[in-house]
Amino acid sequence: MRNVGLLSDGPMTHRQQIGSKIQELRVQRGLSVRQLAEMSGVIYSNVSKIENGRYNVSVDILGKIADALGVELTMIEKEAE
């Protein structure tokens, strides 16, 4: 299965995949971008950039956002194709 980016001709980048998941979780919890920024201690504009796949986010910032959303950061092994 191939992930396709909304504004690109190719597959989603890792940044886009992560940002999309963060946005999905934020919306599920009924939070605005500003609320998530305040809860995580991450600058509002950076949260927006992360969600849009336009920010090379550090693991530390991802950890803050994950904590604010009540989720854990995990790595999942790829399935053999």
Buried (B, 14 or more C-beta within 10 A) or exposed (E): EEEEBEEEEEEBEEBBBBBBEBBEBBEEBEBEBEBBBBBBEBEBEBBBBBBBBEBEBEEEBBEBBBBBBEEEEEEEEEEEE
